[in-house]
């Protein structure tokens, strides 16, 4: 895909959603971190269901630490990997208190030092909370980029690097949200909704015609 077509795609995604927002529900930086940690291999809808109850009871690192692993697990047991996530959340809270005075670190190294926080989670926090022009690549972004040929890559890291090299700076702040929302709601895995896609004339998905008819 060439530079002009990519620019046109980003313009259409921007015009279709000028102020994109993450679909996880949160009221503080800490709540967002916990929600993103819980979202691994779990839908945002399911995460929002459990955090609605969890955040009514605890919404600070100290309170979460007092709740303990078993207490956290009791609230999140309906989502995948609840055992591992409960342990990571408690250890993350402990580290936030002991090393960062209960405040989220504003850099990649600090964020990725927290248990359960990988590059994707760090990218989301840096982007949403601190305004960094990072582009997190999850399964939706990875699928869209390869299917549309917007940014080809065999791994999420290679796609991320490609995106950072081809997406103009003016779009980098919101690019992740545009792509993840498009991949989640339109360019779906099994049944892409090409008929209503705002970029269907620009997309280079070879099979799009059969999903338009």
MODELLER restraints for C-alpha pairs under 7 A, 6 or more apart:
rsr = mdl.restraints
at = mdl.atoms
rsr.add(forms.Gaussian(group=physical.xy_distance, feature=features.Distance(at['CA:1:A'], at['CA:149:A']), mean=6.13, stdev=0.5))
rsr.add(forms.Gaussian(group=physical.xy_distance, feature=features.Distance(at['CA:1:A'], at['CA:150:A']), mean=5.97, stdev=0.5))
rsr.add(forms.Gaussian(group=physical.xy_distance, feature=features.Distance(at['CA:5:A'], at['CA:202:A']), mean=6.52, stdev=0.5))
rsr.add(forms.Gaussian(group=physical.xy_distance, feature=features.Distance(at['CA:6:A'], at['CA:150:A']), mean=6.61, stdev=0.5))
rsr.add(forms.Gaussian(group=physical.xy_distance, feature=features.Distance(at['CA:9:A'], at['CA:199:A']), mean=6.04, stdev=0.5))
rsr.add(forms.Gaussian(group=physical.xy_distance, feature=features.Distance(at['CA:9:A'], at['CA:202:A']), mean=6.76, stdev=0.5))
rsr.add(forms.Gaussian(group=physical.xy_distance, feature=features.Distance(at['CA:12:A'], at['CA:198:A']), mean=6.75, stdev=0.5))
rsr.add(forms.Gaussian(group=physical.xy_distance, feature=features.Distance(at['CA:12:A'], at['CA:199:A']), mean=6.79, stdev=0.5))
rsr.add(forms.Gaussian(group=physical.xy_distance, feature=features.Distance(at['CA:13:A'], at['CA:178:A']), mean=6.28, stdev=0.5))
rsr.add(forms.Gaussian(group=physical.xy_distance, feature=features.Distance(at['CA:20:A'], at['CA:174:A']), mean=6.93, stdev=0.5))
rsr.add(forms.Gaussian(group=physical.xy_distance, feature=features.Distance(at['CA:20:A'], at['CA:177:A']), mean=5.99, stdev=0.5))
rsr.add(forms.Gaussian(group=physical.xy_distance, feature=features.Distance(at['CA:20:A'], at['CA:178:A']), mean=6.57, stdev=0.5))
rsr.add(forms.Gaussian(group=physical.xy_distance, feature=features.Distance(at['CA:21:A'], at['CA:177:A']), mean=6.65, stdev=0.5))
rsr.add(forms.Gaussian(group=physical.xy_distance, feature=features.Distance(at['CA:22:A'], at['CA:177:A']), mean=6.57, stdev=0.5))
rsr.add(forms.Gaussian(group=physical.xy_distance, feature=features.Distance(at['CA:23:A'], at['CA:44:A']), mean=6.56, stdev=0.5))
rsr.add(forms.Gaussian(group=physical.xy_distance, feature=features.Distance(at['CA:24:A'], at['CA:35:A']), mean=6.72, stdev=0.5))
rsr.add(forms.Gaussian(group=physical.xy_distance, feature=features.Distance(at['CA:24:A'], at['CA:44:A']), mean=5.71, stdev=0.5))
rsr.add(forms.Gaussian(group=physical.xy_distance, feature=features.Distance(at['CA:24:A'], at['CA:48:A']), mean=6.23, stdev=0.5))
rsr.add(forms.Gaussian(group=physical.xy_distance, feature=features.Distance(at['CA:25:A'], at['CA:48:A']), mean=6.01, stdev=0.5))
rsr.add(forms.Gaussian(group=physical.xy_distance, feature=features.Distance(at['CA:26:A'], at['CA:32:A']), mean=5.38, stdev=0.5))
rsr.add(forms.Gaussian(group=physical.xy_distance, feature=features.Distance(at['CA:29:A'], at['CA:129:A']), mean=6.57, stdev=0.5))
rsr.add(forms.Gaussian(group=physical.xy_distance, feature=features.Distance(at['CA:30:A'], at['CA:60:A']), mean=6.74, stdev=0.5))
rsr.add(forms.Gaussian(group=physical.xy_distance, feature=features.Distance(at['CA:31:A'], at['CA:59:A']), mean=6.31, stdev=0.5))
rsr.add(forms.Gaussian(group=physical.xy_distance, feature=features.Distance(at['CA:33:A'], at['CA:125:A']), mean=6.89, stdev=0.5))
rsr.add(forms.Gaussian(group=physical.xy_distance, feature=features.Distance(at['CA:34:A'], at['CA:89:A']), mean=7.00, stdev=0.5))
rsr.add(forms.Gaussian(group=physical.xy_distance, feature=features.Distance(at['CA:35:A'], at['CA:47:A']), mean=6.61, stdev=0.5))
rsr.add(forms.Gaussian(group=physical.xy_distance, feature=features.Distance(at['CA:36:A'], at['CA:121:A']), mean=6.42, stdev=0.5))
rsr.add(forms.Gaussian(group=physical.xy_distance, feature=features.Distance(at['CA:37:A'], at['CA:116:A']), mean=6.65, stdev=0.5))
rsr.add(forms.Gaussian(group=physical.xy_distance, feature=features.Distance(at['CA:37:A'], at['CA:117:A']), mean=6.87, stdev=0.5))
rsr.add(forms.Gaussian(group=physical.xy_distance, feature=features.Distance(at['CA:38:A'], at['CA:47:A']), mean=6.41, stdev=0.5))
rsr.add(forms.Gaussian(group=physical.xy_distance, feature=features.Distance(at['CA:38:A'], at['CA:85:A']), mean=6.55, stdev=0.5))
rsr.add(forms.Gaussian(group=physical.xy_distance, feature=features.Distance(at['CA:39:A'], at['CA:47:A']), mean=6.10, stdev=0.5))
rsr.add(forms.Gaussian(group=physical.xy_distance, feature=features.Distance(at['CA:41:A'], at['CA:80:A']), mean=6.79, stdev=0.5))
rsr.add(forms.Gaussian(group=physical.xy_distance, feature=features.Distance(at['CA:42:A'], at['CA:79:A']), mean=6.63, stdev=0.5))
rsr.add(forms.Gaussian(group=physical.xy_distance, feature=features.Distance(at['CA:42:A'], at['CA:80:A']), mean=6.37, stdev=0.5))
rsr.add(forms.Gaussian(group=physical.xy_distance, feature=features.Distance(at['CA:50:A'], at['CA:75:A']), mean=6.24, stdev=0.5))
rsr.add(forms.Gaussian(group=physical.xy_distance, feature=features.Distance(at['CA:50:A'], at['CA:76:A']), mean=5.79, stdev=0.5))
rsr.add(forms.Gaussian(group=physical.xy_distance, feature=features.Distance(at['CA:54:A'], at['CA:75:A']), mean=6.07, stdev=0.5))
rsr.add(forms.Gaussian(group=physical.xy_distance, feature=features.Distance(at['CA:58:A'], at['CA:64:A']), mean=5.62, stdev=0.5))
rsr.add(forms.Gaussian(group=physical.xy_distance, feature=features.Distance(at['CA:61:A'], at['CA:93:A']), mean=4.73, stdev=0.5))
rsr.add(forms.Gaussian(group=physical.xy_distance, feature=features.Distance(at['CA:61:A'], at['CA:97:A']), mean=6.87, stdev=0.5))
rsr.add(forms.Gaussian(group=physical.xy_distance, feature=features.Distance(at['CA:61:A'], at['CA:102:A']), mean=6.25, stdev=0.5))
rsr.add(forms.Gaussian(group=physical.xy_distance, feature=features.Distance(at['CA:62:A'], at['CA:93:A']), mean=6.99, stdev=0.5))
rsr.add(forms.Gaussian(group=physical.xy_distance, feature=features.Distance(at['CA:64:A'], at['CA:90:A']), mean=6.87, stdev=0.5))
rsr.add(forms.Gaussian(group=physical.xy_distance, feature=features.Distance(at['CA:64:A'], at['CA:93:A']), mean=6.97, stdev=0.5))
rsr.add(forms.Gaussian(group=physical.xy_distance, feature=features.Distance(at['CA:65:A'], at['CA:90:A']), mean=5.66, stdev=0.5))
rsr.add(forms.Gaussian(group=physical.xy_distance, feature=features.Distance(at['CA:65:A'], at['CA:93:A']), mean=6.16, stdev=0.5))
rsr.add(forms.Gaussian(group=physical.xy_distance, feature=features.Distance(at['CA:65:A'], at['CA:94:A']), mean=6.70, stdev=0.5))
rsr.add(forms.Gaussian(group=physical.xy_distance, feature=features.Distance(at['CA:68:A'], at['CA:90:A']), mean=6.52, stdev=0.5))
rsr.add(forms.Gaussian(group=physical.xy_distance, feature=features.Distance(at['CA:69:A'], at['CA:86:A']), mean=5.34, stdev=0.5))
rsr.add(forms.Gaussian(group=physical.xy_distance, feature=features.Distance(at['CA:69:A'], at['CA:87:A']), mean=5.68, stdev=0.5))
rsr.add(forms.Gaussian(group=physical.xy_distance, feature=features.Distance(at['CA:69:A'], at['CA:90:A']), mean=6.19, stdev=0.5))
rsr.add(forms.Gaussian(group=physical.xy_distance, feature=features.Distance(at['CA:72:A'], at['CA:86:A']), mean=5.72, stdev=0.5))
rsr.add(forms.Gaussian(group=physical.xy_distance, feature=features.Distance(at['CA:73:A'], at['CA:82:A']), mean=6.11, stdev=0.5))
rsr.add(forms.Gaussian(group=physical.xy_distance, feature=features.Distance(at['CA:73:A'], at['CA:83:A']), mean=6.60, stdev=0.5))
rsr.add(forms.Gaussian(group=physical.xy_distance, feature=features.Distance(at['CA:73:A'], at['CA:86:A']), mean=5.41, stdev=0.5))
rsr.add(forms.Gaussian(group=physical.xy_distance, feature=features.Distance(at['CA:76:A'], at['CA:82:A']), mean=6.09, stdev=0.5))
rsr.add(forms.Gaussian(group=physical.xy_distance, feature=features.Distance(at['CA:88:A'], at['CA:115:A']), mean=5.12, stdev=0.5))
rsr.add(forms.Gaussian(group=physical.xy_distance, feature=features.Distance(at['CA:88:A'], at['CA:116:A']), mean=5.54, stdev=0.5))
rsr.add(forms.Gaussian(group=physical.xy_distance, feature=features.Distance(at['CA:91:A'], at['CA:115:A']), mean=6.38, stdev=0.5))
rsr.add(forms.Gaussian(group=physical.xy_distance, feature=features.Distance(at['CA:92:A'], at['CA:114:A']), mean=5.26, stdev=0.5))
rsr.add(forms.Gaussian(group=physical.xy_distance, feature=features.Distance(at['CA:92:A'], at['CA:115:A']), mean=5.45, stdev=0.5))
rsr.add(forms.Gaussian(group=physical.xy_distance, feature=features.Distance(at['CA:96:A'], at['CA:102:A']), mean=4.76, stdev=0.5))
rsr.add(forms.Gaussian(group=physical.xy_distance, feature=features.Distance(at['CA:96:A'], at['CA:103:A']), mean=6.36, stdev=0.5))
rsr.add(forms.Gaussian(group=physical.xy_distance, feature=features.Distance(at['CA:96:A'], at['CA:104:A']), mean=6.89, stdev=0.5))
rsr.add(forms.Gaussian(group=physical.xy_distance, feature=features.Distance(at['CA:105:A'], at['CA:111:A']), mean=5.84, stdev=0.5))
rsr.add(forms.Gaussian(group=physical.xy_distance, feature=features.Distance(at['CA:106:A'], at['CA:126:A']), mean=6.86, stdev=0.5))
rsr.add(forms.Gaussian(group=physical.xy_distance, feature=features.Distance(at['CA:106:A'], at['CA:130:A']), mean=6.80, stdev=0.5))
rsr.add(forms.Gaussian(group=physical.xy_distance, feature=features.Distance(at['CA:108:A'], at['CA:122:A']), mean=6.14, stdev=0.5))
rsr.add(forms.Gaussian(group=physical.xy_distance, feature=features.Distance(at['CA:111:A'], at['CA:117:A']), mean=6.61, stdev=0.5))
rsr.add(forms.Gaussian(group=physical.xy_distance, feature=features.Distance(at['CA:111:A'], at['CA:122:A']), mean=5.82, stdev=0.5))
rsr.add(forms.Gaussian(group=physical.xy_distance, feature=features.Distance(at['CA:112:A'], at['CA:118:A']), mean=5.57, stdev=0.5))
rsr.add(forms.Gaussian(group=physical.xy_distance, feature=features.Distance(at['CA:112:A'], at['CA:119:A']), mean=6.78, stdev=0.5))
rsr.add(forms.Gaussian(group=physical.xy_distance, feature=features.Distance(at['CA:112:A'], at['CA:122:A']), mean=6.32, stdev=0.5))
rsr.add(forms.Gaussian(group=physical.xy_distance, feature=features.Distance(at['CA:120:A'], at['CA:136:A']), mean=5.12, stdev=0.5))
rsr.add(forms.Gaussian(group=physical.xy_distance, feature=features.Distance(at['CA:120:A'], at['CA:137:A']), mean=6.36, stdev=0.5))
rsr.add(forms.Gaussian(group=physical.xy_distance, feature=features.Distance(at['CA:123:A'], at['CA:134:A']), mean=5.60, stdev=0.5))
rsr.add(forms.Gaussian(group=physical.xy_distance, feature=features.Distance(at['CA:123:A'], at['CA:135:A']), mean=6.46, stdev=0.5))
rsr.add(forms.Gaussian(group=physical.xy_distance, feature=features.Distance(at['CA:123:A'], at['CA:136:A']), mean=5.22, stdev=0.5))
rsr.add(forms.Gaussian(group=physical.xy_distance, feature=features.Distance(at['CA:124:A'], at['CA:136:A']), mean=5.97, stdev=0.5))
rsr.add(forms.Gaussian(group=physical.xy_distance, feature=features.Distance(at['CA:126:A'], at['CA:132:A']), mean=5.36, stdev=0.5))
rsr.add(forms.Gaussian(group=physical.xy_distance, feature=features.Distance(at['CA:126:A'], at['CA:134:A']), mean=6.96, stdev=0.5))
rsr.add(forms.Gaussian(group=physical.xy_distance, feature=features.Distance(at['CA:127:A'], at['CA:133:A']), mean=6.04, stdev=0.5))
rsr.add(forms.Gaussian(group=physical.xy_distance, feature=features.Distance(at['CA:127:A'], at['CA:134:A']), mean=5.58, stdev=0.5))
rsr.add(forms.Gaussian(group=physical.xy_distance, feature=features.Distance(at['CA:127:A'], at['CA:173:A']), mean=6.87, stdev=0.5))
rsr.add(forms.Gaussian(group=physical.xy_distance, feature=features.Distance(at['CA:131:A'], at['CA:173:A']), mean=6.92, stdev=0.5))
rsr.add(forms.Gaussian(group=physical.xy_distance, feature=features.Distance(at['CA:132:A'], at['CA:173:A']), mean=6.70, stdev=0.5))
rsr.add(forms.Gaussian(group=physical.xy_distance, feature=features.Distance(at['CA:133:A'], at['CA:172:A']), mean=5.00, stdev=0.5))
rsr.add(forms.Gaussian(group=physical.xy_distance, feature=features.Distance(at['CA:133:A'], at['CA:173:A']), mean=4.44, stdev=0.5))
rsr.add(forms.Gaussian(group=physical.xy_distance, feature=features.Distance(at['CA:134:A'], at['CA:172:A']), mean=6.72, stdev=0.5))
rsr.add(forms.Gaussian(group=physical.xy_distance, feature=features.Distance(at['CA:134:A'], at['CA:173:A']), mean=6.81, stdev=0.5))
rsr.add(forms.Gaussian(group=physical.xy_distance, feature=features.Distance(at['CA:135:A'], at['CA:160:A']), mean=6.48, stdev=0.5))
rsr.add(forms.Gaussian(group=physical.xy_distance, feature=features.Distance(at['CA:135:A'], at['CA:172:A']), mean=6.87, stdev=0.5))
rsr.add(forms.Gaussian(group=physical.xy_distance, feature=features.Distance(at['CA:135:A'], at['CA:175:A']), mean=6.48, stdev=0.5))
rsr.add(forms.Gaussian(group=physical.xy_distance, feature=features.Distance(at['CA:135:A'], at['CA:176:A']), mean=4.96, stdev=0.5))
rsr.add(forms.Gaussian(group=physical.xy_distance, feature=features.Distance(at['CA:136:A'], at['CA:160:A']), mean=6.91, stdev=0.5))
rsr.add(forms.Gaussian(group=physical.xy_distance, feature=features.Distance(at['CA:136:A'], at['CA:176:A']), mean=5.87, stdev=0.5))
rsr.add(forms.Gaussian(group=physical.xy_distance, feature=features.Distance(at['CA:137:A'], at['CA:156:A']), mean=5.84, stdev=0.5))
rsr.add(forms.Gaussian(group=physical.xy_distance, feature=features.Distance(at['CA:137:A'], at['CA:160:A']), mean=6.04, stdev=0.5))
rsr.add(forms.Gaussian(group=physical.xy_distance, feature=features.Distance(at['CA:140:A'], at['CA:180:A']), mean=5.48, stdev=0.5))
rsr.add(forms.Gaussian(group=physical.xy_distance, feature=features.Distance(at['CA:140:A'], at['CA:183:A']), mean=4.74, stdev=0.5))
rsr.add(forms.Gaussian(group=physical.xy_distance, feature=features.Distance(at['CA:140:A'], at['CA:184:A']), mean=5.88, stdev=0.5))
rsr.add(forms.Gaussian(group=physical.xy_distance, feature=features.Distance(at['CA:141:A'], at['CA:179:A']), mean=5.56, stdev=0.5))
rsr.add(forms.Gaussian(group=physical.xy_distance, feature=features.Distance(at['CA:141:A'], at['CA:180:A']), mean=5.20, stdev=0.5))
rsr.add(forms.Gaussian(group=physical.xy_distance, feature=features.Distance(at['CA:141:A'], at['CA:183:A']), mean=6.09, stdev=0.5))
rsr.add(forms.Gaussian(group=physical.xy_distance, feature=features.Distance(at['CA:142:A'], at['CA:156:A']), mean=6.26, stdev=0.5))
rsr.add(forms.Gaussian(group=physical.xy_distance, feature=features.Distance(at['CA:142:A'], at['CA:159:A']), mean=6.81, stdev=0.5))
rsr.add(forms.Gaussian(group=physical.xy_distance, feature=features.Distance(at['CA:144:A'], at['CA:183:A']), mean=5.72, stdev=0.5))
rsr.add(forms.Gaussian(group=physical.xy_distance, feature=features.Distance(at['CA:144:A'], at['CA:187:A']), mean=6.45, stdev=0.5))
rsr.add(forms.Gaussian(group=physical.xy_distance, feature=features.Distance(at['CA:145:A'], at['CA:151:A']), mean=4.87, stdev=0.5))
rsr.add(forms.Gaussian(group=physical.xy_distance, feature=features.Distance(at['CA:145:A'], at['CA:152:A']), mean=6.13, stdev=0.5))
rsr.add(forms.Gaussian(group=physical.xy_distance, feature=features.Distance(at['CA:146:A'], at['CA:152:A']), mean=4.90, stdev=0.5))
rsr.add(forms.Gaussian(group=physical.xy_distance, feature=features.Distance(at['CA:146:A'], at['CA:153:A']), mean=6.79, stdev=0.5))
rsr.add(forms.Gaussian(group=physical.xy_distance, feature=features.Distance(at['CA:147:A'], at['CA:205:A']), mean=5.43, stdev=0.5))
rsr.add(forms.Gaussian(group=physical.xy_distance, feature=features.Distance(at['CA:148:A'], at['CA:203:A']), mean=5.09, stdev=0.5))
rsr.add(forms.Gaussian(group=physical.xy_distance, feature=features.Distance(at['CA:148:A'], at['CA:204:A']), mean=4.86, stdev=0.5))
rsr.add(forms.Gaussian(group=physical.xy_distance, feature=features.Distance(at['CA:148:A'], at['CA:205:A']), mean=4.68, stdev=0.5))
rsr.add(forms.Gaussian(group=physical.xy_distance, feature=features.Distance(at['CA:149:A'], at['CA:204:A']), mean=5.96, stdev=0.5))
rsr.add(forms.Gaussian(group=physical.xy_distance, feature=features.Distance(at['CA:151:A'], at['CA:159:A']), mean=6.03, stdev=0.5))
rsr.add(forms.Gaussian(group=physical.xy_distance, feature=features.Distance(at['CA:151:A'], at['CA:162:A']), mean=5.89, stdev=0.5))
rsr.add(forms.Gaussian(group=physical.xy_distance, feature=features.Distance(at['CA:151:A'], at['CA:163:A']), mean=6.10, stdev=0.5))
rsr.add(forms.Gaussian(group=physical.xy_distance, feature=features.Distance(at['CA:152:A'], at['CA:159:A']), mean=6.13, stdev=0.5))
rsr.add(forms.Gaussian(group=physical.xy_distance, feature=features.Distance(at['CA:153:A'], at['CA:159:A']), mean=4.77, stdev=0.5))
rsr.add(forms.Gaussian(group=physical.xy_distance, feature=features.Distance(at['CA:186:A'], at['CA:192:A']), mean=5.89, stdev=0.5))
rsr.add(forms.Gaussian(group=physical.xy_distance, feature=features.Distance(at['CA:186:A'], at['CA:193:A']), mean=5.09, stdev=0.5))
rsr.add(forms.Gaussian(group=physical.xy_distance, feature=features.Distance(at['CA:186:A'], at['CA:197:A']), mean=6.50, stdev=0.5))
rsr.add(forms.Gaussian(group=physical.xy_distance, feature=features.Distance(at['CA:187:A'], at['CA:193:A']), mean=6.05, stdev=0.5))
rsr.add(forms.Gaussian(group=physical.xy_distance, feature=features.Distance(at['CA:192:A'], at['CA:211:A']), mean=6.86, stdev=0.5))
rsr.add(forms.Gaussian(group=physical.xy_distance, feature=features.Distance(at['CA:193:A'], at['CA:211:A']), mean=6.70, stdev=0.5))
rsr.add(forms.Gaussian(group=physical.xy_distance, feature=features.Distance(at['CA:194:A'], at['CA:200:A']), mean=6.22, stdev=0.5))
rsr.add(forms.Gaussian(group=physical.xy_distance, feature=features.Distance(at['CA:194:A'], at['CA:208:A']), mean=6.30, stdev=0.5))
rsr.add(forms.Gaussian(group=physical.xy_distance, feature=features.Distance(at['CA:194:A'], at['CA:211:A']), mean=5.61, stdev=0.5))
rsr.add(forms.Gaussian(group=physical.xy_distance, feature=features.Distance(at['CA:194:A'], at['CA:212:A']), mean=5.30, stdev=0.5))
rsr.add(forms.Gaussian(group=physical.xy_distance, feature=features.Distance(at['CA:195:A'], at['CA:211:A']), mean=6.66, stdev=0.5))
rsr.add(forms.Gaussian(group=physical.xy_distance, feature=features.Distance(at['CA:195:A'], at['CA:212:A']), mean=4.44, stdev=0.5))
